[in-house]
Amino acid sequence: MMARNGGEASAALVGRPIARRPHLMFLYWGRRGVMSRFTLELGRAVQAHPSMHATISVSRQNELFADLEQLAPDLFPIDTFRAGRGAALEAWRIPGLRRRLVERLRQDGIEAVIDLLPHVWSPLVAPAIVAAGVRYVPLIHDADLHPGDPTAWVMAFANRCVRTADVVLTLSHAVADRLVARRVVPRAKLATLFLPDLHYGPPAVRAPPRQGEPLRLAFFGRIMPYKGLLMFVETMERLRAAGVNVQVGVFGEGALGACAGRLEQIGAEVVNRWLGEEEVGRILSGYHALVLSHIEASQSAVAATAFGLGLPVVATPVGGLGEQIADGHTGIVAKRADAQALADAVMRLVEPQTYARISRTIAANKDQRSMRRFAEACARNALRPCHIASAA
């Protein structure tokens, strides 16, 4: 990924060797979701890296805590809360948490804390990190609130931690540009990285459908308005009407609304609930491609999950999706964010030679999207010189 709009220096840091062995802390205090898997894979990558040393701080209430305990002795577990209302009811923990955190920072000689997804308590803890002489580096996933996301207020509050940040990381230029445009973070304080592959199963070079076999297309993830489930359903209906043999799957929790009946009419496989870790790879590996019908986006963990399984992605050209998905190389990017354009994009993927080429490219370029490379980029950018005293 090449930087633009003044970000050339931070892009160069993505591939540059680590000059020395830094000691960092990677922090994720969330309870569930894809970032739990992300943190586990990142911890394993850092422990296997000959030139990196890191402490991993997670919540004991995390759904994958039993797996995260495998990262000991580099693990620094803390207690947060088990339900959303605990953000306020358990806030009495914060002063003690700050003290324990600062003690661990000093004990481990940590130079920078990389907050992988700012927690609702991050703005209350970040000042203590900086006061201890340690750099605070949040990874900001979204610059704008997702339409219809009931948890958006948490993100809005958590992102206030950028006021304390020494460097701010993003996973797409689309998010970085919005942070600058809204005068939240100055350009010089930003570094844009990438979203690495996530592995819910072994990667494979996927084969296109055999003659007479349906093209199996999946919608995966929490079902919220900005994910465009209605557009996905309309796209599948258009493909069926055009005589394309498609088999459809929808997987994730959230309201199906009026789409429920239409999905039933096209014979879709629907699993309308939160999928467990062990289910994701098994289910998605049975499909030929994932479809991102977003009407708004930053970047997509669904695409990272697809690439980790070797699956091509068909996506709308919104937000950072066009950066994450290389058109004709790791997937197909539609011309517009509407059902007809998305159906046309799927039609490009139907060509067996196109599908086979994309599948081979995903496998061949996996090192460029690796968690090891992401960890290295975090280390370089977290410790880079920064002359901006505060966000605009």
C-alpha positions in Angstrom: 0.0 0.0 0.0 1.4 3.4 -1.0 0.8 6.4 1.0 -0.6 9.6 -0.3 -1.6 13.1 0.8 1.7 13.8 2.6 1.9 10.3 4.2 5.0 9.1 2.3 7.2 8.9 5.3 4.8 6.7 7.3 4.3 4.4 4.4 8.1 3.9 4.0 8.2 2.9 7.7 5.9 -0.1 7.0 8.6 -2.0 5.2 11.8 -0.7 6.8 13.8 -3.1 9.1 13.6 -2.6 12.9 16.8 -0.7 13.9 16.8 -2.0 17.5 14.9 -4.3 19.8 12.1 -2.2 21.3 10.0 -3.2 24.3 6.4 -2.3 23.6 3.0 -2.9 25.2 0.1 -3.9 23.0 -3.2 -3.2 24.8 -6.7 -4.5 24.0 -9.3 -4.3 26.8 -12.4 -5.3 24.8 -14.5 -8.3 25.7 -15.3 -9.9 22.4 -15.2 -9.6 18.6 -12.6 -9.8 15.9 -10.0 -7.8 17.9 -9.7 -10.6 20.4 -8.5 -12.9 17.6 -6.4 -10.1 16.3 -4.7 -9.6 19.6 -4.0 -13.3 20.0 -2.4 -13.6 16.6 -0.4 -10.4 17.2 0.9 -11.7 20.5 2.0 -14.9 18.9 3.7 -13.1 16.0 5.6 -10.8 18.4 6.7 -13.7 20.6 8.1 -15.5 17.5 9.9 -12.4 16.3 13.7 -12.3 16.9 13.8 -8.5 17.1 10.8 -7.6 19.1 9.7 -7.8 22.8 6.3 -6.9 23.9 3.9 -7.1 26.9 0.3 -7.9 25.9 -2.4 -6.3 28.1 -5.9 -7.8 27.9 -9.1 -8.0 30.0 -9.8 -11.1 32.0 -13.3 -10.7 30.8 -12.3 -11.3 27.2 -14.1 -14.2 25.5 -10.7 -15.6 24.4 -8.9 -15.1 27.7 -8.2 -18.9 28.1 -6.3 -18.7 24.7 -4.7 -15.4 25.5 -3.2 -16.9 28.7 -0.9 -18.9 26.4 1.0 -15.6 25.9 2.3 -15.7 29.5 4.8 -14.6 30.8 4.4 -11.6 28.5 0.7 -11.2 29.5 -0.5 -8.3 31.7 -4.2 -9.2 32.5 -6.6 -6.6 34.0 -10.2 -6.6 35.1 -12.7 -4.5 33.3 -16.4 -5.6 33.1 -18.7 -8.2 31.6 -21.6 -6.0 30.4 -21.9 -2.6 28.8 -23.3 -0.9 31.9 -20.1 -2.0 33.7 -18.2 0.9 32.0 -19.7 3.1 34.6 -20.5 0.7 37.4 -17.0 -0.7 37.5 -15.3 2.6 37.0 -14.1 2.5 40.6 -11.4 0.1 39.3 -9.7 2.9 37.2 -7.4 4.5 39.8 -6.0 1.2 40.9 -5.7 0.1 37.2 -3.7 3.2 36.4 -1.3 2.5 39.3 -0.8 -1.2 38.3 -0.4 -0.2 34.6 2.3 2.4 35.4 4.1 -0.1 37.7 4.2 -2.7 34.9 5.4 -0.1 32.3 8.3 0.7 34.6 9.0 -2.9 35.5 9.2 -4.0 31.8 11.0 -0.9 30.6 8.2 -0.2 28.1 8.9 2.6 25.6 5.4 2.8 23.9 1.9 1.6 24.5 0.0 0.7 21.3 -3.8 0.8 22.1 -5.1 -1.6 19.5 -8.7 -0.5 19.8 -9.3 2.4 22.2 -11.5 1.2 25.1 -14.1 3.4 26.8 -11.6 3.7 29.7 -8.7 4.7 27.4 -9.1 8.5 27.7 -9.0 8.1 31.5 -5.9 5.9 31.5 -3.8 7.4 28.6 -2.7 10.5 30.6 -1.1 8.3 33.2 0.9 6.5 30.5 2.2 9.7 29.1 3.0 11.1 32.6 5.1 8.0 33.2 7.3 9.0 30.3 5.9 6.3 27.9 4.6 7.0 24.5 0.9 6.5 23.9 -0.1 5.4 20.4 -3.7 4.6 19.7 -4.9 2.7 16.6 -8.0 4.5 15.4 -10.2 2.2 13.3 -13.0 4.7 12.5 -13.1 8.5 12.1 -16.9 8.7 11.7 -19.8 7.0 13.5 -21.2 4.1 11.5 -24.9 4.8 10.6 -27.2 2.6 12.7 -24.4 1.3 15.0 -25.9 1.4 18.6 -22.3 1.2 20.1 -21.1 4.3 18.2 -21.2 6.4 21.3 -18.5 4.2 22.9 -16.2 4.8 19.9 -16.9 8.5 20.0 -15.8 8.7 23.7 -12.9 6.2 23.4 -11.4 8.2 20.4 -10.9 11.2 22.7 -7.7 9.4 23.7 -6.1 11.0 20.5 -5.8 14.2 22.5 -3.0 12.5 24.6 -1.4 10.6 21.8 2.2 10.9 20.6 1.5 9.2 17.3 -1.9 8.1 15.9 -2.1 4.9 13.8 -4.9 4.1 11.2 -5.6 1.1 9.1 -6.6 3.0 5.9 -5.9 6.4 4.3 -9.6 6.9 4.2 -9.7 7.1 8.0 -6.6 9.2 8.2 -8.0 11.7 5.7 -11.2 12.0 7.7 -9.3 12.6 10.9 -7.3 15.4 9.2 -10.4 16.9 7.5 -12.2 17.0 10.8 -9.2 18.6 12.5 -9.0 15.7 15.0 -5.4 14.8 14.3 -2.7 16.8 12.3 -1.3 15.0 9.3 2.2 14.9 10.7 1.1 12.9 13.8 -0.6 10.2 11.7 0.8 6.9 10.3 -1.3 4.7 8.1 -0.6 0.9 8.3 -2.8 -1.9 7.0 -5.2 -4.5 8.3 -3.4 -7.9 8.4 -5.0 -11.2 7.6 -6.9 -13.1 10.3 -6.7 -16.8 10.5 -9.8 -18.8 11.5 -8.5 -21.8 9.6 -5.7 -22.8 7.3 -5.2 -20.6 4.2 -5.7 -22.4 0.9 -5.6 -21.6 -2.8 -9.3 -21.7 -3.6 -10.6 -23.3 -6.8 -13.4 -21.7 -8.9 -16.8 -23.5 -9.1 -16.7 -26.6 -11.2 -19.0 -26.8 -14.3 -22.5 -26.9 -13.1 -21.6 -26.0 -9.5 -23.2 -22.9 -8.0 -21.0 -19.9 -7.1 -21.4 -19.7 -3.3 -21.4 -16.1 -2.0 -21.5 -15.1 1.7 -22.4 -12.1 3.7 -20.7 -12.2 7.1 -20.5 -10.1 10.2 -22.8 -8.1 12.5 -25.8 -7.0 10.6 -26.2 -3.2 10.9 -27.5 -0.6 8.4 -24.1 0.5 7.1 -23.3 -3.1 6.1 -25.9 -3.0 3.3 -27.7 -6.3 3.7 -30.6 -5.0 1.6 -28.1 -4.2 -1.2 -26.6 -7.7 -0.8 -30.0 -9.4 -1.2 -30.9 -7.2 -4.2 -27.6 -8.2 -5.8 -28.3 -11.9 -5.3 -31.8 -11.4 -6.8 -30.3 -9.7 -9.8 -27.8 -12.4 -10.4 -30.5 -15.1 -10.1 -32.7 -13.1 -12.6 -29.7 -13.0 -15.0 -29.4 -16.7 -14.9 -26.3 -16.9 -12.7 -26.2 -20.1 -10.5 -25.5 -18.6 -7.1 -25.9 -20.1 -3.6 -26.3 -17.5 -0.8 -25.3 -17.5 2.8 -25.8 -14.8 5.5 -24.0 -15.2 8.8 -24.1 -12.8 11.8 -26.2 -11.4 14.6 -28.5 -8.4 14.0 -32.0 -7.6 12.7 -32.8 -9.1 9.3 -35.9 -7.0 8.9 -37.6 -7.2 5.5 -34.7 -9.2 4.1 -35.7 -12.3 6.1 -38.5 -13.3 3.7 -36.5 -12.4 0.6 -33.5 -14.5 1.8 -35.9 -17.4 2.3 -37.3 -17.0 -1.2 -33.8 -17.4 -2.7 -33.0 -20.4 -0.5 -30.2 -18.7 1.5 -28.4 -20.4 4.3 -29.0 -18.0 7.3 -27.3 -18.2 10.7 -28.6 -15.1 12.5 -26.5 -15.1 15.7 -23.0 -14.5 16.9 -20.7 -17.1 15.5 -18.2 -18.8 17.8 -14.5 -18.8 17.0 -14.6 -22.5 15.9 -17.5 -21.9 13.5 -16.1 -19.0 11.4 -13.5 -20.9 9.4 -15.6 -24.0 9.0 -18.6 -22.1 7.6 -16.8 -19.6 5.4 -14.5 -22.2 3.9 -17.6 -23.7 2.2 -18.0 -20.5 0.1 -16.2 -19.2 -3.0 -16.2 -15.5 -2.0 -17.3 -13.0 0.5 -19.4 -10.0 -0.5 -19.1 -6.6 1.2 -22.2 -4.6 0.3 -21.3 -1.7 2.6 -22.8 1.7 2.0 -20.2 3.2 4.4 -16.9 1.8 5.6 -13.5 2.4 7.1 -11.8 -0.9 6.4 -13.1 -4.4 6.9 -12.1 -7.2 9.3 -14.4 -9.4 7.2 -12.0 -8.9 4.2 -9.0 -9.7 6.5 -10.8 -12.9 7.6 -11.5 -13.8 3.9 -7.9 -13.3 2.9 -6.7 -15.4 5.8 -8.8 -18.3 4.4 -7.7 -17.6 0.8 -11.1 -16.3 -0.2 -11.6 -13.5 -2.8 -13.7 -10.5 -1.8 -16.3 -8.5 -3.9 -16.9 -5.1 -2.4 -18.4 -1.7 -2.9 -16.0 1.2 -3.5 -16.7 3.0 -0.2 -14.3 4.2 2.5 -11.0 2.3 2.7 -12.4 -0.9 1.0 -10.7 0.1 -2.3 -7.4 0.3 -0.5 -7.7 -3.0 1.3 -9.0 -5.0 -1.8 -6.9 -4.7 -4.8 -9.2 -4.8 -7.8 -8.5 -7.8 -10.0 -5.8 -9.0 -7.6 -7.3 -9.9 -4.3 -10.9 -9.4 -5.2 -13.3 -7.2 -7.3 -14.3 -3.7 -6.4 -17.6 -2.5 -7.9 -17.9 0.7 -9.9 -20.5 2.1 -7.6 -22.2 1.3 -4.3 -25.5 -0.1 -5.7 -26.9 -3.5 -6.4 -26.4 -3.5 -10.2 -22.8 -2.5 -9.9 -22.2 -5.1 -7.2 -23.8 -7.7 -9.5 -21.6 -6.7 -12.3 -18.6 -7.1 -10.1 -19.6 -10.6 -9.2 -20.0 -11.4 -12.9 -16.3 -10.4 -13.3 -15.4 -13.0 -10.6 -17.5 -15.7 -12.3 -14.9 -16.0 -15.1 -12.8 -19.1 -14.0 -9.5 -17.6 -15.1 -10.2 -14.4 -13.1 -11.2 -16.3 -10.0 -8.1 -18.6 -10.2 -5.7 -15.7 -10.7 -7.2 -13.8 -7.7 -7.0 -16.9 -5.5 -3.3 -17.5 -6.5 -2.5 -13.8 -5.8 -4.0 -13.9 -2.3 -1.8 -16.8 -1.4 1.3 -15.4 -3.1 1.1 -12.0 -1.3 0.2 -13.3 2.2 3.5 -12.1 3.7 2.7 -8.5 2.7 -0.5 -8.8 4.8 1.1 -10.7 7.7 0.7 -10.0 11.4 4.5 -10.1 11.7 4.8 -7.2 9.2 2.0 -5.3 11.0 3.8 -5.6 14.3 7.1 -4.4 12.8 5.2 -1.4 11.3 3.7 -0.6 14.7 7.1 -0.6 16.4 8.7 1.7 13.8 5.9 4.2 13.8 5.3 4.2 17.6 8.9 5.2 18.1 9.4 7.6 15.2 10.2 11.2 16.0 7.2 13.5 16.2 7.3 17.2 16.6 3.6 17.9 17.0 2.8 18.8 20.6 -1.0 18.2 20.4 -3.8 17.5 18.0 -5.4 20.3 16.2 
